């Protein structure tokens, strides 16, 4: 047992210093000599400190290999005059009664119905409830975004088919000006003056949004309005969506994708606006960048040395504080428990040698 205790005391890096005066040389120079006394407390503290330092080294090396995610906001310095609006929406009305248009603050009116595809489909009633579940809007994970960054495009443009079926799928890509504007889907003859007026019995703007995004079309990237729905039995119901668009860059290992994110607020009303879906959008001058970066090897070494050095100093202070606290509350005798026993000629006080 005593041999085991001696072996443990060997690891004590926080030894107590007993200062003694002794004479050296014939010039009577007085120096201070520290006689270190090892204890169990110091040994255990040292072992735990070394273990924690090894853990910190492991964490820092892992962080250096994996890199870190750098989130930054900056002024969007890229000149963008136009971009694409990608839509894929189902409305519970026959296509023959629907119009779609884009209008912005420049008074530029885009006849989106000439570009978009209007295709009649049949869907079961339960389908509309799939988009009613609560959707948690969170910052997308970088790896998920990059793995889903497969560009695509709709194969057709301006197709109108099966217009009498009860549900209309409106989908396609619309070029828009990068200014404040709105995209709206309304009943024919109610949004704009036209030759035909939609019967009130045919009005039903229950809708399911499968895709609503800006910029390059990445169908597998989830956007705020994707897979959401609204159900209504009101004939004159109007849905207003207010979107704030932020240019966004995702990057990792030199690969970057330039896309957008947006926040949205939705209100319902039966007055002021014609029945339909109105998506009012505006662009934020701030750009968000989410890029994976890595420290240089020199920065990594400096950081590691700084952390380990600071840790060693702090542990030393804490150990001294612990020793003083034990001495105050339990006394010097309790503090000396577990110390190595001193003995032998070399451990005699220096005063004895001066007498010889």
Secondary structure, 3 states (H helix, E strand, C coil): CHHHHHHHHCCCCCCEEEEEEEEECCCCEEEEEEEEECCHHHHHHHHHHHHHHHHHHHHHHHHHHHCEEEEEEEECCCCCCEEEEEEEEEECCCHHHEEEEEEECCCCEECHHHCCEEEEECCCHHHHHHHHCCCCCCCCCHHHHHHCCCECCCCCCCCEECCCCCEEEEEEEEEEECCCEEEEEEECCCCCCCCCCCCHHHCCCCEEEEEEEECCCECCCCCCCCCEEECCCCCCCEEEEEEEEEEEEEEECCEEEEEEEEEEEEEEECCCCCCEEEEEEEEEEEEEEEEEECCCHHHHHHHHHHHHHHHHHHHHHHHHHHHHHHHHHHCHHHHCCCCCCCCCHHHCCHHHHHHC
